[in-house]
Amino acid sequence: MRTRFVALLTMVVLAASLSPIASAQNVPDTPPVAETPITPVPPLIATPLIDDSEETPAVAEPIAQQEKPLTRPTLVDAAKLNPGDTAWMLTSTALVLLMTIPGLALFYAGMVRKKNVLATMAQSFAVTCLVTVLWVVIGYSLAFTPGSPYIGGLDRVLLDGMAFMKEAGKVTVSEIAPTIPESVFVMFQMTFAIITPALITGAFAERMKFSALLIFMALWSVFVYAPVAHWVWEPGGWLAGRGVLDFAGGTVVHINAGISGLIAAVIIGPRTGFGREPMPPHNLVLTVIGACLLWVGWFGFNAGSAVAADGRAGMAMLVTQLATAVAALAWMFAEWLRRGKPSVLGMVSGAVSGLVAITPASGFVGISGALAIGAAAGVACYWGATSLKSMFGYDDSLDVFGVHAIGGIVGALLTGVFAVKEIGGAESSFGNQAFGVIVTIAFSAVMTAIILGIVKALVGLRVTEEAERDGLDLEQHGEHVL
């Protein structure tokens, strides 16, 4: 009986806990149990993990404020500089300076006659010194600071405002190269401003007065080079705004120098005895050494123009090497077929033509573009330095027009054909590139003629016939090579 009572009592308790109705029922054979109010249990409903009925507004997280891109040289925290980019640009600057002294100096000196070797080297050396000073005083400001679409401002005259504050941890950077100090950018671009007028000297080698050379180069650097550099390389320049592509100097350096060289050669006139007397190169060993230095230095010229140690710089270096090799072979085989022998001078001239032509395209093209540009440049420059010069009879002493102008034009035009947007982030067209080429040719030719006219009125342009026969080494510098 006791066991039955316990069982019945247990059933009642369970029923009461499961249902409010069970608590109101009397269990048979058991004393009535006092009713206790029980709070109803809500039915069990599966609760979804995400309540779609009403979205809870997300709490807005603070968003890092994006810095606006720079539009002019600016003072920034030194911590924002990229050490790798800076190291690469310091190296590139040294490489490009190496192209002029001793590279170009040796390249040109080996091709002139022995009596003009020192004078030819002196021209490259003097231009290096002269343009260095002019670049700091006015050239950099006119070329690479915002002003108008046609010329820069005067914010950086004598590099005023360029700063490095070690204790404050501040340094100025250019808007074009925000990951390196502005001082490094100034130096890098200075080496371009140096080699461009130095290239021109090869067109009138062995006959121009040294005093005339200095005045011409000073005026040309300020009134020709700086404006064209601003048009193409400063973001606010008018040719840059039109989308004309020139990665490392096809228009700014090579077409500019090549056209100016041609105008100078024509205005100054041919060397005494040109076309009647043999004028063989003095020492091609010097020329080959100079060409090799140019080739190596050109990696700073082209790959350095990426202004960063990145994949674009690597691609620029690769296509530079490839196009140069192809152009050297193209010139060599063209000469071999025409003259029966491949000359050493032809091979190194072909290499330089490839370096010239790939310059505007180096940051925009891939392997196929490099192959095509190199082949076209080798053949075109060989024609320009031989057939074209013979056809018109001008005395471009060291083929500045034939190599630099022709090669620069080929490279600039083909950049519009082979530019790959995935590589350079930009694309152009043959027509757009042709516009940039035509503008550069016209401006350079007219301004060079005007400057030469001024120099001629001031000091005259060329040495006397007697001095030319004696040699510029002795007549202009009082020295000679034994």
LINBELJO-V332026 format. One record per helix or strand of 3 or more residues. SS is the DSSP state (H for helix, E for strand). FROM is the first residue (numbers start at 1). LEN is the number of residues. If there is no record, write none. Layout:
ss:SS from:FROM len:LEN
ss:SS from:FROM len:LEN
//
This chain:
ss:H from:2 len:17
ss:H from:22 len:3
ss:E from:74 len:4
ss:H from:78 len:3
ss:H from:83 len:27
ss:H from:114 len:31
ss:H from:157 len:3
ss:E from:170 len:4
ss:H from:182 len:19
ss:H from:210 len:24
ss:H from:238 len:4
ss:H from:250 len:19
ss:H from:284 len:23
ss:H from:311 len:29
ss:H from:344 len:16
ss:H from:367 len:26
ss:H from:400 len:19
ss:H from:421 len:4
ss:H from:430 len:30
ss:H from:465 len:6
ss:H from:472 len:6
//
